[in-house]
Amino acid sequence: IASLGVEKHDVVVGYEVGDTVKVTDGPLDGFFGTVEEIEVDKCRVRVIVSMFGRETPVDLDFDQVELIKN
């Protein structure tokens, strides 16, 4: 793969399934939620956000959320 000019990058995220995160970008900026699933190959994270009294799954990019430290 390296001879083709393709580099392999290890993706490291600062949160894991079950952690509470804050949405930092996009239309849900400022919302808090719980990480339900992490898709490393797609650089996406599924977060359960409470909107209008209902829990809603939202797919976001890794850089759109940050871990909430307790």
DAUR-V458438 format. One line per field, one symbol per residue. ss: DSSP state (h for helix, s for strand, l for the rest). psi: psi as a letter, one per 20 degrees, with the letter a starting at -180 (. if undefined). burial: b if it has 24 or more other ideal C-beta (glycine too) atoms within 12 Angstrom, else e. Layout:
ss = ???
psi = ???
burial = ???
This chain:
ss = lhhhlllllllllllllllssssllllllllsssssssshhhlssssssssllsssssssshhhssslll
psi = ghhijpqpppppqjrrpiqprppiqaijpiqqapphqpnghilqpppopopkjqpppppqqhjiqqpop.
burial = eeeeeeeeeeeebebeeebbbbbeeeebeebbbbbbebeeeeeebbbbbeeeeeeeebbbebebbbeeee
